[in-house]
Amino acid sequence: MNPYDHPHICEKESVIEALAELSPKQRRAVRSYVREVDCGSMGLMEWIADAPDSVSLASWRRPAAKGGNYWGTERDPVHPFRRAVAAYRAAWLRWQTDEESEAIRRAAHDIRMAATEAVTRLLELMRTADKDAVQLRAAESVLDRAGLETAEKHTTELTGETIDEWRRQRAEQREQARAAMTDFEDET
């Protein structure tokens, strides 16, 4: 059984109407041409040579004035075959875009779910890892993802900052870190 004998899910009212004007062979040619050549990866000559639903090159290019019913109808833009190809192309591209959007939505959902697992694992490592270095890296990762910066490593310069100001700033940073950790724990 030929897959191009049957309607595809992309075929809505406008496509059905356009295809209704064509013979069964022309309908198969429209479906096959749009999917394989126009929106696919096959070249025209490869399609004509290999696809079971293609027509001969002579038939494909025969002008409508000489009885052509396929692509040779370019001088007649309202020819039923041309209208069917245009309608099918638009419907196929719309369907592909919808399918791709849905795949992206599913992937984004999967990433969000994995992010929750990753944060849970980081918190677990931060609290229970055997090595201090692992706990430190996990803590830095949590702070980084919370948008808080860890202290930069650079040479100390005289800034005019008093020890009291320095202690106050460090206390604020610790409080921000505690709040971020609480938020992460509440989310998980």
Contacts in CASP RR format, 6 or more apart in sequence:
PFRMAT RR
TARGET T0000
AUTHOR 0000-0000-0000
METHOD contacts of the structure
MODEL  1
MNPYDHPHICEKESVIEALAELSPKQRRAVRSYVREVDCGSMGLMEWIAD
APDSVSLASWRRPAAKGGNYWGTERDPVHPFRRAVAAYRAAWLRWQTDEE
SEAIRRAAHDIRMAATEAVTRLLELMRTADKDAVQLRAAESVLDRAGLET
AEKHTTELTGETIDEWRRQRAEQREQARAAMTDFEDET
2 28 0 8 1.000
2 52 0 8 1.000
2 53 0 8 1.000
4 27 0 8 1.000
4 28 0 8 1.000
4 31 0 8 1.000
4 32 0 8 1.000
4 53 0 8 1.000
5 24 0 8 1.000
5 28 0 8 1.000
7 16 0 8 1.000
8 31 0 8 1.000
8 35 0 8 1.000
8 92 0 8 1.000
8 95 0 8 1.000
9 95 0 8 1.000
10 88 0 8 1.000
10 91 0 8 1.000
10 92 0 8 1.000
10 94 0 8 1.000
10 95 0 8 1.000
11 19 0 8 1.000
11 88 0 8 1.000
11 91 0 8 1.000
12 91 0 8 1.000
14 87 0 8 1.000
14 90 0 8 1.000
14 91 0 8 1.000
15 84 0 8 1.000
15 87 0 8 1.000
15 88 0 8 1.000
15 91 0 8 1.000
17 87 0 8 1.000
18 80 0 8 1.000
18 83 0 8 1.000
18 84 0 8 1.000
18 86 0 8 1.000
18 87 0 8 1.000
18 88 0 8 1.000
19 27 0 8 1.000
19 30 0 8 1.000
19 84 0 8 1.000
19 87 0 8 1.000
19 88 0 8 1.000
21 80 0 8 1.000
21 83 0 8 1.000
21 84 0 8 1.000
22 30 0 8 1.000
22 80 0 8 1.000
22 81 0 8 1.000
22 84 0 8 1.000
23 69 0 8 1.000
25 55 0 8 1.000
26 69 0 8 1.000
26 70 0 8 1.000
26 80 0 8 1.000
26 81 0 8 1.000
26 84 0 8 1.000
27 84 0 8 1.000
28 53 0 8 1.000
29 53 0 8 1.000
29 54 0 8 1.000
29 55 0 8 1.000
29 70 0 8 1.000
30 81 0 8 1.000
30 84 0 8 1.000
30 85 0 8 1.000
30 88 0 8 1.000
31 53 0 8 1.000
31 88 0 8 1.000
32 47 0 8 1.000
32 51 0 8 1.000
32 53 0 8 1.000
32 54 0 8 1.000
33 47 0 8 1.000
33 53 0 8 1.000
33 54 0 8 1.000
33 85 0 8 1.000
34 85 0 8 1.000
34 88 0 8 1.000
34 89 0 8 1.000
34 92 0 8 1.000
35 92 0 8 1.000
36 42 0 8 1.000
36 47 0 8 1.000
36 51 0 8 1.000
37 43 0 8 1.000
37 44 0 8 1.000
37 47 0 8 1.000
38 85 0 8 1.000
38 89 0 8 1.000
39 89 0 8 1.000
39 92 0 8 1.000
39 93 0 8 1.000
39 96 0 8 1.000
42 50 0 8 1.000
42 51 0 8 1.000
44 60 0 8 1.000
45 57 0 8 1.000
47 54 0 8 1.000
48 54 0 8 1.000
48 55 0 8 1.000
48 56 0 8 1.000
48 57 0 8 1.000
48 60 0 8 1.000
54 60 0 8 1.000
55 70 0 8 1.000
59 68 0 8 1.000
59 69 0 8 1.000
59 70 0 8 1.000
60 70 0 8 1.000
60 71 0 8 1.000
60 72 0 8 1.000
61 70 0 8 1.000
61 71 0 8 1.000
61 72 0 8 1.000
62 68 0 8 1.000
62 69 0 8 1.000
62 70 0 8 1.000
62 72 0 8 1.000
63 72 0 8 1.000
63 73 0 8 1.000
63 75 0 8 1.000
64 72 0 8 1.000
64 73 0 8 1.000
64 75 0 8 1.000
64 76 0 8 1.000
64 79 0 8 1.000
65 75 0 8 1.000
69 81 0 8 1.000
70 81 0 8 1.000
71 81 0 8 1.000
73 79 0 8 1.000
73 81 0 8 1.000
73 82 0 8 1.000
74 82 0 8 1.000
76 82 0 8 1.000
116 187 0 8 1.000
116 188 0 8 1.000
119 142 0 8 1.000
119 145 0 8 1.000
119 184 0 8 1.000
119 187 0 8 1.000
119 188 0 8 1.000
120 188 0 8 1.000
122 138 0 8 1.000
122 141 0 8 1.000
122 142 0 8 1.000
122 145 0 8 1.000
123 138 0 8 1.000
123 142 0 8 1.000
123 181 0 8 1.000
123 184 0 8 1.000
123 185 0 8 1.000
123 188 0 8 1.000
125 134 0 8 1.000
125 135 0 8 1.000
125 138 0 8 1.000
126 135 0 8 1.000
126 138 0 8 1.000
126 139 0 8 1.000
126 142 0 8 1.000
127 135 0 8 1.000
129 135 0 8 1.000
129 138 0 8 1.000
140 150 0 8 1.000
142 180 0 8 1.000
142 181 0 8 1.000
142 184 0 8 1.000
143 149 0 8 1.000
143 150 0 8 1.000
143 177 0 8 1.000
143 180 0 8 1.000
144 150 0 8 1.000
146 177 0 8 1.000
146 180 0 8 1.000
146 183 0 8 1.000
146 184 0 8 1.000
147 180 0 8 1.000
148 173 0 8 1.000
148 176 0 8 1.000
148 177 0 8 1.000
148 180 0 8 1.000
END
